[in-house]
């Protein structure tokens, strides 16, 4: 049995749904199914009318990559401080790095790729502790 299969996703067919964070909407790009859960890729955008709130947290991942398609987003990372990402910026978040979002533009859109697809998220003490 193949561990991967072909997948294509088109903007005209896009469906955004609520996910991990209530102030974001997520568009699954079909990579999770195509890789039998090894990788997830989705487009994330700000959800209109939802209040932003973020606690320090980490993700139990092997790999996490975020690329900003539109707008801006700011994070605070353990050992790195404030990182502002704007359209065309990207970040590789090492496994289990403590971080928190500080804010984002109303029009922010991100591409996120994570291994494994079913990763856990844990709230943690402040990023600076």
C-alpha positions in Angstrom: 0.0 0.0 0.0 1.3 3.5 -0.9 1.9 5.8 2.0 0.9 8.8 -0.1 -1.6 9.6 -2.9 -2.2 12.5 -5.2 -4.1 15.5 -3.9 -5.1 18.8 -5.5 -7.0 21.7 -3.8 -8.5 24.7 -5.6 -9.5 28.1 -4.2 -12.8 28.1 -6.1 -13.9 25.0 -4.0 -12.5 26.3 -0.7 -14.4 25.6 2.5 -13.1 27.2 5.7 -14.1 25.7 9.1 -13.5 26.5 12.7 -10.5 24.7 14.3 -7.9 24.9 17.0 -8.4 28.6 17.6 -11.9 30.1 17.7 -10.6 33.4 16.1 -9.3 31.6 13.0 -10.9 29.6 10.2 -9.1 26.7 8.6 -9.1 25.4 5.0 -7.9 21.8 4.8 -5.8 21.3 1.6 -6.3 17.5 1.5 -2.7 16.6 2.5 -3.6 14.8 5.7 -5.7 12.3 3.8 -3.2 12.0 1.0 -0.4 11.2 3.4 -2.5 8.9 5.7 -2.1 11.4 8.6 1.7 12.0 8.2 1.3 15.7 7.2 -1.3 18.4 7.5 -1.4 21.5 5.4 -4.0 24.2 5.6 -4.7 27.9 5.0 -5.6 29.8 8.1 -7.4 33.1 8.0 -8.9 35.5 10.6 -12.5 34.8 11.5 -14.6 37.9 11.1 -16.1 39.2 14.3 -14.2 36.9 16.7 -12.2 38.3 19.6 -8.6 37.4 19.7 -7.1 35.7 22.7 -3.9 33.7 23.0 -2.2 31.9 25.9 1.4 30.6 25.9 1.4 27.1 24.4 3.5 24.6 22.5 2.7 22.0 19.9 4.0 18.4 20.0 5.2 18.2 16.4 8.1 16.9 14.4 8.0 19.9 11.9 5.9 23.1 11.7 6.2 25.7 9.0 4.1 28.9 8.6 4.1 31.2 5.6 2.2 34.5 5.5 0.1 34.8 2.4 -1.6 38.1 3.3 -1.6 40.6 6.2 0.6 40.2 9.3 0.9 38.3 12.5 3.1 38.7 15.6 4.4 35.9 17.9 6.5 35.8 21.0 8.9 32.8 20.9 10.9 31.3 23.7 14.5 32.4 23.3 13.6 34.6 20.3 11.3 37.4 21.6 8.9 39.2 19.3 8.7 38.0 15.7 6.5 39.9 13.3 5.7 38.1 10.1 4.2 40.0 7.1 3.1 38.8 3.6 6.0 36.8 2.2 7.5 36.0 5.6 7.9 32.5 7.0 8.9 30.8 10.2 10.0 27.3 11.1 8.7 26.6 14.6 11.0 24.0 16.2 9.2 21.1 18.0 7.7 22.1 21.4 9.0 25.7 21.3 6.9 27.8 23.7 5.2 30.7 22.0 2.1 32.8 21.9 0.4 35.0 19.4 0.4 38.7 20.2 -1.9 39.9 17.4 -2.8 39.8 13.7 -4.3 41.9 11.0 -8.0 41.4 10.2 -7.0 40.1 6.7 -4.3 37.7 7.8 -4.0 34.5 5.8 -1.3 31.8 6.5 -0.2 28.6 5.0 0.7 26.1 7.7 2.4 22.7 7.2 2.8 20.4 10.2 4.1 16.8 10.9 2.4 14.8 12.2 -1.1 15.7 11.1 -2.6 14.8 14.5 -0.4 16.8 16.8 -1.2 17.9 20.4 -1.2 21.5 21.8 -0.5 22.2 25.4 -0.9 25.5 27.4 2.3 26.3 29.3 3.7 28.9 31.6 4.7 32.3 30.2 7.1 32.2 27.2 9.7 34.3 29.3 9.7 32.0 32.4 
